[in-house]
């Protein structure tokens, strides 16, 4: 249990690093390569050879397989998926309103707002 704060801090650092290494879904491949390159330099400066190797593999993979058209298609796929989720939440809310259960209506409204906010976040990504 003494190590729990360190483990949680490590996960937080890892999550922020991965988020920085992976720009928004509609970002260009050049931006992805640049972000990974910056992370490689940072890992070298921090003396993290295992991380450097992993990032170099990621960079090679981006160089081999990344295309801007593919990134745009993936972004559109995420937007459509989130739009379907919003539509489902709207149907759930209408069903709860039809039944007249105030608790369910409030929960469904919250879920709908969350889904709409997530949809907007996905749409706003570069």
N, C-alpha and C positions, 0 to 999 in steps of 0.2 A: 504494500500500500504506500510505502514511502516514495515509490517511483512513479505513482500515478500522475502527479503533476508534470513530471518530465515526459512521460509517454504522451499525455494530452498536448503538451507544448510541441512535441515532435510531430504529432499528427497535424497540428495547426500550421506548422512551418511547411510540412510536405504539401498540404492542401493549397497553401498560398503559392508555393513554388510551381505546382502543377497548373494552377490557374494562370499564372504568369506565362508559363511555357506554351499554353494553348490559348491563343487569342480567340475572339468570338468566331462563331461558325462561318460567318460570311467574310471573314478576314482573308486576305490574299495569302497564297503560299509563301510569297516573299516575306510577309510579316511573320508567318510561323517560323520560317528559317531564321529570321533575325532574332526572334524571341528565344528560340532554342540556343542560338549562338551566344546571346547574352547570358543565359543560364549556364552554359558551358564555361564561359569566362569566370562567372561568379563561383562555380564549383571548383575550378582550378585555383582561384584565389583563396578559397576556404580549405583547400587541401582535401577534397573529397573525390578520390580517384574512381570509386565505384559509381558515384553519381555522374561523373564525367563520361565514363564508358556508356552508361545508360542513355545519357543525353545525346552522345555521338551516334548511338544506334537509332535513336528517335530522329535525329537530323538526317541520317542516311535514308530512313524510311520516308520522311517527308520529301526529300529530293527525288526518290524513286517513284512515289505514288501520288503525290499531291498535284491536284489541278484546281484552278480557280472555279471552273465549271462544276466540278465535283463538290467543292465546298458550298457553292451556292445551292446546289441540289439538296445537300444534306440540311442546310438551313431551312429551305422551303419544306422539307419533310418534317422537321421539328415544329415549324409553324402550323402545318396542317394537323399534326398530331395534337397539338395544344388546342387548336380550334375545335377538334372533335371532343376533347375533354370538356371544354367550355359548353358545348352544345349538350353533352350528357348531363352536366351539372344543372343546366337550365331545365332539362326534362325532369330531373330529380326534384328540383324546386317546385315546378308546376304540379307534380304528383303530390308533394307534401302540402301544397296550397289546396289542392283538390280535396285532400283528406281533412284538412283543417287543424292539424296538430301543430301548435305554436312552437313547441321545442324543436320539432323536426324542421319546420320552416326556418327558424333562426339558424340552425346548423347548416341547412342547405344554402341559405343566403351567404353564410360565411365561406362555405366551400366554393360557391360560385365566385365570390369576390377574390378568393385566393387564385382560382383558376384563371380569372380575367387578368389579374396582376401578373401571373406567370406568362400568360400569352403576350401581354404588352412587353414584358422583359425580353422574351424571345424575339419579338418583332424589332425591338430597339437595338439588338446586338448588331454590330457592324457587318 
